[in-house]
Amino acid sequence: MFEAVGFLAMKLGVIPSDFSYAGLKDKKAVTYQAMVVRKVTPERLKNIEKEIEKKRMNVFNIRSVDDSLRLGQLKGNHFDIIIRNLRNQINDSRNLKDRILEAIENVKNKGFVNYYGPQRFGMGRKVHTDQIGLALLRSEMVEAVKLFLTPEDLDDPVNRAKKYFLQTEDAKGTLSLMPEFKVRERALLESLHRFGMTEEGCIQAWFSFPHSMRIFYVHAYSSKIWNEAVSYRLATYGSRVVEGDLVCLGEDVDDERFPNSKVHLVTEEEESANTYAIHQVVLPVLGYNIQYPKNKVGQWYQEILSRDGLQTCSFKVPTLKLNAPGCYRQILKCPYNVSYQLMEEHGTDVKLEGSHTDEATLSLLISFDLDASCYATVCLREIMKHDL
């Protein structure tokens, strides 16, 4: 997505931070989203449509609007997913079609643990986005730049360029090696060439990224801790709602704008009376405007902040103009508008009952909606009981 924005910015003669959007899209998917770009007329955008198509992108519904978009300003996402070559896991002798239907209905009715998906952290990478976020929160700007430019164990032009930089800190020489399509890396290196690899130079380099990208790394760290917190919460208390838990008193939880006034601390009496259900329990996503649970989970948060050297962290990085107020996230979520269809590999529909087919050739087309900031990969993992 960032490469797409970088390409559009270059063709339109604007900078990437002139683009605004409500959410980040997965790299390995066909995705659609609304975007707003400042200082560009619909006509100018229409004039470069053919060049855009050469990059395997389409821009449509082009029109003038009054306001920019901002992260979190979306209701949710719709997913259409095909899972091919389905088979039972080892030691499962049940009918495959029955197993699939049972698994889908189970998640539809009971929900799934609302983890942030692995793509938020950079799957399979040596350095994950949350590590960069932690360095930024500690105001370790040089370390954050080095983490961003850490190469993978691959011998390709991008990783050769990164390796050269870490060995030499020669930003100009690295630029000559870094492929044109690596928009973020090149922007950072151009800034480092201009300002130097000092603390101040690295601060300036981070400003070569739009605000939405800088804050993304901080959010990645908060997301990683939230994932660990929800695992600890469920391992410690299970599906019981206990004294000191935080629950949501509203009907809907909007991750980005959920006020403290709707968060309630469960009392001993309410635990005894089973006043609340597990789907109402929320956990804080780290920031400066949140409260913590008043039980073992709250103690756990403090121990983690201490472990990571953030005991006194305000979740503000003034030098980078970053503020993370935090929010609350439900520990369980359900997909909705779920529909599904079993198909043969070559596309012929399979009746769910009656007609027999070779199970090894089964594919599943599944469609569902999720609230904003929920991950289809996590929902699928729960349905399949298998890492994707």
N, C-alpha and C positions, 0 to 999 in steps of 0.2 A: 504494500500500500504506500509506503514512504517513497519507494522508487517511482511509483506512478505519479505521486504528487510532485516529486522532484522533476520528472519529465515534463509534466504539464506546466510547472512554474517556469522552466527554461523556455518552452515554446511560447508562453504568454508574456515573457519579460517581467515576471513578478518573482517574489521570493516564497519559499514553501510556507512560511508563517502567514502568508496572505490567505491560505486555505484553512477552512474550519470544517469540522465534522463531528458527529455525535458519538462515534465509536470506532475502534480499530478492528480491521477485518483480518481473517486468517490468510496466510500466504498460500496454503495448499487447498484452495477451494475456488469455485466460481462464486464471486460475491458481488452484491449490489449495495450501494449506499448513497445517501444524499450528501452533497458537499456544497459549500459556498466559497467562492473566491472573490476577494475584494478587488476593486480597481479594474475589473474586466467586464466588457459588455457581452451580451449573448452573441452578438454578431462575431466578435473576435474569436470566441470559443468555437462557433460553428465553422469558421474559416480554417481551423486546424483539425477538423473531424477526420479527414483522410489520413493525416499523419498519426493521429491517435490510434486509428484502427490498425495501422501497421504494427503497433506495439501490443496488439491483441487486447485493446481496451475499447469500450464504447461509452460515449457520453450522450445522454438523452434527457428529455424533459428540461431543456435549457431555458431558463427564464430569469428575470430580475426578481430579487427579493429584498426585503427591508433590513433583515438582521442576519448576523453571523450565527453559526451553530456552535455548540460547546459540548465537550465530552460529558456523557451521561444523559444528554437530552434526547433520549429515545425510549420508546415503550418496551421494545424487546426485539427479537429476531425470529424469522421463520426459517426452518431448515427442511430441505429435501435431501435424503441420504440413501445411497444404495450400499448394502453390505453383501458382498459376493462370497460364493464358495462356502456356504454355511455348513457347519457340522457340529455334532455334540462334542463336548469336552470329554477327555478320557474318563472311563469308568461311569459314564452316564448313558444308560441303556434306554432311556425314555424316547418315545417318538419325537423326532426333531421338531415337527410342526407344533406339536402340543407344547414342547419346551419353549419355543419361540413366543407363542401366544401368551403363555403363562408369564414369561419374563417381562413382556411389554405391559401386560395388564398390572403386574405387580408394581412397576415403576409409575405407571399412570395413577394408581390409587394410593400408593404409600410414599412416592417421591424418591429422591436421591440426595445424598449428602452434597451440599452446594459448594464443592471445592472450586477454586480457581483452576482452570485447565492448564496442562503442562505447557501449552504454547505461549502462555503469558510470561514464562520464564526462559524460553529459548530451548526447545527440546534438543537433547543430544549435544549440547555445546559444552565446551570447557568452562566458560564463564557465563553464568546466568544473569539475566537482567536484575534480579533481586540483589546480587552481589554489587553491581554498579550502584543501585539505589542506596544500599547501606553505606558505601563509600561517600556518596553525595551527602547523606544525612550526617555523616561524621565530618563533613567539610574537607574531605581528603580528595581534593580536585585532581591532583596529578595521578594519584592511584586510580581514580575513576576513569581517567583518560586511558591509562595503561590497560585497565581491565577491558574497556571497550575495544581496544585495538589488539587484544590477545588473539593469536592465531589458533586455528584448529589444527589437528594432526593430518592435514591434507596438503598435497603438493599441487596447488593451483595458483593462478595469478594473485587472487585476493589474499590468500594466506601467506604467500611469499612476500607480498608487500608489507603485511602486518609484522611478519617475522623480521624483516629488514628494519622496520621502524623501531621495534623493541630493542634491537641490537645497537642501533645507531642514533635514535631520536632525530634523524634527518627527515624533517617533514617534507621539504622540497623534493628530495630524492624519492621518498615514498610516494608522493603524488604522481611522479612519472611512472611508477609501477602499478598504481591502483587503477583498476578498470573504471571506465566512465560511468557504468551503471551503478556503482556503489556510491550513491548520492550522499548519504550521511557521513561515510568515512572520508570522502573527499572534502566535504564542507568543514569537517573537524580539522583535517590536515592543512587546509588552506589557512584556517585561522591560527593554527599552531606555527605555521611558517611565518605568519605575520607578527604574532605576539610572543612566540617562544614557549619552551616547555617548562615555564615557571608556574608557580601557584596562580599568579594573576593571569598569565598567558592561558592556562587551562580553564580558568573561569571564563575568559573571553571565548575560548573554543566552544565551551558548552552553550554559549549564546548563539552559536551558529545553528543550533537546533531550535525549532519552534517550541514554544512553552509546552504544548501538549506532549511533545516527545520528552522534554526534560522531566516533567512531572510523572511521566509513564514509569520511569525507573524507580522513583520513590514509591509509587503505587505498587510496583512489582514486589518491593521489599515488604510492604504492609500486607500484600496478598499472600506471600509465602508464610508470614507469621500467622495469618488468619487460618490458612490450611492446617498448620501445625496445631493451632489452638482448637480447632473443631475436632481434630483427631483425639487430642487430649481430653476434651470435654466429653466425647462419646465413650472413650475408654474408661473415664472416671465415673460417670454417672449414667451412662446408657441413655435410654429414651425417657427416663423419669425427669420431670421438671422439679428442681430442688431449690431450697432456700439460697438466695444469693444469685440465682440466674437472672439474666435480663430477658424480658419478654416484650414483644411488640403489641401495643394496645390497639393499633389501627388495623383496618382491613387489608390494606396493601402496604408493602414495604418498598419504598423507592430508595434504592441504594445511595443515590447521590444527594438527596434532599430530605432525609429522614430525620425529623427533629428529636432532640433529647427529650422533649416533653411527652413523646409517645413511647418512651422506653421506661419500663417499670421494673423495679427490683423485687423479686419474689420473696415473700415473707415466709416464716416458719408455718404460720397458720394456712397460708395458701398452698404450701407444699402438702400439708396434711390433708387438705380438702381437695387435692387434685384440681385446683382452679384452672390451671393452664395446661395446654397440650404442647407436645414437643415441637410441632410446626410453628409455634409462636416464639420459640426461643431464638434470640439473636446474639451474635458475638460482635464486639467492636473490631472494625478495621482501623489500625493505628492512625492516630492524628492528634491534633491539639485540642479538639472539642468533643471528646468522648468520655464516657464513664466506663469503668471496668466492672465485671461481675464481682460480687462480694462472697466468693467461696474459693475453693482450690484453684479454679480457673483464673480468677483474678490474681492470685499469688503467682501462678504460672507465667502470666503476662509480665509481671515485674521481674521475675527471674530471667526471662528471655531478654528483656530490655537491658538488664544488667550484663548478661552474657555478651551482648553485642555492643556494649559501651554506649548505650543510649539512655542511661538512667536520667540524665538531665535534658534529654532532647526535647525540643519544643515542636518538632515536625515542621519547622520553618527553616528554609535555607535562604536568608536574605540576599546573599551574594548572587544567587541564581534566580531571585524573585519567585521562589517556590514556597507555597503554603499548602499543607495537607491537613484539612480540618478533621479528616476521618469520617466514618459513617458506621452504620450497623448493617449486618448481613444475616439473613435467615440461615439457620444451619441445614434446613431441609427445603427443597423446592420440588414442584411437580411440573412436568411438561403439560401442555394443554393443546386442544385441537389435534389430538394424536390420530393419525390414520396410517394404515400399513397394509401391504399387499405382498404375498409370496409369489415369486416368479421363477421360472426356469432360467438358466444362464443365458439362453438365446432370446429370452424376452417373452415367451409364452406364459400367460397367466396360469397359475396352479390353483385349483379349487382347494380351499382350506380343509374341506372334509371330502371324503369319497375317493376322488381319483388319485392313483398312486404315481409317484414320480421318483426318480433316482435322487435321494436326499443330497448326495454330494454335489449336485448341480443347482441346488436351491440358492436363490438370492432374495434379499428382503429390501423392498422399497418402503422406507418409513419417513413420514412427515410429521413435524410437530412445531409448536411455538414455545419459546422460552422467554422469561422476563429479561430485562436488560441485565448485563453482567453475569448471566448464567452461561454455562459452557455445554454445547452439544456433545463434545468429546466425553465429558464427565457423565452426562446422562446416558450415553451409549455404553460407556464402560460399566455402568451399573446394570443396564439391561443384559449385556453380554457376559458379565462377570469375568472380564478379560481385559488386559491392557491393550490399548489400540496401537 
